Amino acid sequence: MAVCVSLINMKGGVGKTTLATQIAWFAARDRDKKVLLIDLDPQANASQSVLSPQGYVDYLDKGGLTVADIFEQFTPTGTAAGSPKKLDPLNTIVHRVDYDDGSCFHIVPSRLELSWTLRNPTGKETLLPRFVAKIEQEYDLIIIDCSPTDSILTDAAYHCSRYILVPIRAEFLASIGFPLLNRSLKAFQMRHEDKTIEVCGLVFNDFTRGNVKREHKIARSDVRAKAAQYGWYVFKNDIPHSDSYFRAARDGMPIDGTKGTQWKVKSEFEAFAKEFFDRISDETKTVTKPS
Amino acid sequence: MKRKLSQSLLEETVELLVRHFGREAVESAIKKERAENNDKCEDPQAPKRTSQKPNPSVGSMLDDLASRDFEKHRLLAAFYAQLKERKVLVDSQDIRFFAQTIGMKRISGKSREDLVGHLMRFLLHQPADRLPADLKKAVDFSEAQRQQGFSILTDKLLKNS
């Protein structure tokens, strides 16, 4: 059965999508895992990157199903793909690549119309977990790339997930979303006592190497203090800024297959990814629940 | 003498890297690099290699294929010719994209020629029924196509907004 991890931070622009796609590549290529990435952001940047801009447009033009159809499948009118019809879960999954050893990287793309779900959200938070329950035996790891708002979509992600990964940038107001995330998680757990969901960690992302500015130090220390308060783990391995991540995202490629990526950048990401897998694979490890 | 000097220099370099990044990181990097390059690094203890090439050339592998599977040979020979004439996958990066899409976890090589060799060896081991669909994708990989893709996506998003 797959382990499901959601990337959530109520603050935008922290690198959720970049991290989600790079973890997916690493898991499939370096760990030989069967990976499914669910793009749960109406902006659909993960889909555009992984499928390529042209591939994504072609997919939509051909009437390809998206995560919006999972949420809107029982809506009488205004569904993303026309009138309501029974949805075959496999039809929403696009095979980015299948390897000879059985590992793979698949994606459930998103589209702008996913935002319609937010207009009429009643009862829809269980549709994504129902979808995941049908396909999870096919995968080792399911990653959900969430949008930076607390909504029905976040609730749906909580329902599916065992772990939450929180990317952060060491900058002004870095920890502003933490109380919201903590409250949102606590509220969810109070409503669903049978469900186990834990923050597997916070990772500092996209900061300039060396010459650390005073504001960044303050932001880091603020984040660490808040993390300690909530009992959240902070990853030992950070992911410093590199333009190669932009190139990798643009080209829909893994960081270590992207032209011009320095060895240091590759090894920094690999060190984080290994720590991430240590955190999620050892179920006996104490991962602290929100206080 | 030259060999001894370079050996000690190499040892010093490795020691420096271990001190800086830790033994585990260095060992993991070496292991990965070896895997990527099909273990091109020579073990000093290992018997010296002869000048004979360890792998047959792509050309001779294609020739061998002709008698066993003519259709597969026809497809791959045509594709190899297109690659050599730079009619498809013109840049090294195009080859890397294509390799990633058809299921090659890693492709090593600095020059385009090296990459073409690795790609062809991979394709020669693929089931024949997969090849037509895979090879068809090769025309989609070029910088011009990628740039056009961004423009098409922007137009699509603007139209929908």
Boltz contact constraints between the chains, C-beta under 6 A:
constraints:
  - contact:
      token1: [A, 29]
      token2: [B, 105]
      max_distance: 6.0
  - contact:
      token1: [A, 52]
      token2: [B, 149]
      max_distance: 6.0
  - contact:
      token1: [A, 53]
      token2: [B, 149]
      max_distance: 6.0
  - contact:
      token1: [A, 53]
      token2: [B, 150]
      max_distance: 6.0
  - contact:
      token1: [A, 53]
      token2: [B, 153]
      max_distance: 6.0
  - contact:
      token1: [A, 54]
      token2: [B, 149]
      max_distance: 6.0
  - contact:
      token1: [A, 54]
      token2: [B, 152]
      max_distance: 6.0
  - contact:
      token1: [A, 57]
      token2: [B, 152]
      max_distance: 6.0
  - contact:
      token1: [A, 57]
      token2: [B, 153]
      max_distance: 6.0
  - contact:
      token1: [A, 57]
      token2: [B, 156]
      max_distance: 6.0
  - contact:
      token1: [A, 97]
      token2: [B, 103]
      max_distance: 6.0
  - contact:
      token1: [A, 98]
      token2: [B, 103]
      max_distance: 6.0
  - contact:
      token1: [A, 99]
      token2: [B, 103]
      max_distance: 6.0
  - contact:
      token1: [A, 257]
      token2: [B, 96]
      max_distance: 6.0
  - contact:
      token1: [A, 257]
      token2: [B, 100]
      max_distance: 6.0
  - contact:
      token1: [A, 259]
      token2: [B, 93]
      max_distance: 6.0
  - contact:
      token1: [A, 267]
      token2: [B, 25]
      max_distance: 6.0
